[in-house]
């Protein structure tokens, strides 16, 4: 029992780090809802990949999700640019259409698609430690740990190697373009990693709740961070804190662990928001009036 709880905490921590680190750049680029769109639309990529290959291997799932994640970003951008739709409208049209296609594929080919819709949408981290893999005939631990560990490491390497370019396109895309940075290339690279992070987190927190881990800790860090490094550090710390406190809260009340993680991230956001506004009110000096007016 204790070993299972440790694995759950490890999985939750990896989800927190991978989502928060890549989510910072979504927030800075004002593209939080695109993360929501990708987290839903990749269901179509997973279902299509399974139908084409009849395999649930990690590589197949990641390739399918990555391809549809890029398609989502491209279609949303194309509808905004050429279809004259507002940005939020183009995102809404794109992800609802692709998400609906994924649901249709699963329901129409239920006998062939070995996918659990409830798991994809909501996830259940409590059962993740039971799905183990073997390496050289020995138990190597939960499959989710290996998948999330790979994606978390890939995210951190991507951020470290592309830090300057990601920083430039996040704060001033026009300036970045004038400096010779291929903004479109880095945009789609970022969307690729969002897609990989989303599908890797499916079985742990689900497609819906992964949005909270992508967006909320980063937005909380945005309230008081003074630099990009600080925002990344605070976002990861707050995501980890949400995961750990959410786990113990869910254990105490016997509730959904993934939902408790998302809820705690919202609690910390509210606390940070109230603190931010209280600090702003204290910094406002009372208005002074001339003695004649007094």
URTAFEN-V302065 format. One record per helix or strand of 2 or more residues. SS is the DSSP state (hx for helix, st for strand). FROM is the first residue (numbers start at 0). TO is the last residue. Records with the same first field share a line. If there is no record, write none. Layout:
SS = FROM-TO / FROM-TO
//
This chain:
hx = 1-27 / 31-52 / 57-80 / 86-107 / 116-120 / 124-129 / 142-160 / 162-170 / 172-177 / 182-223 / 227-252 / 256-282
st = 131-134 / 137-141
//
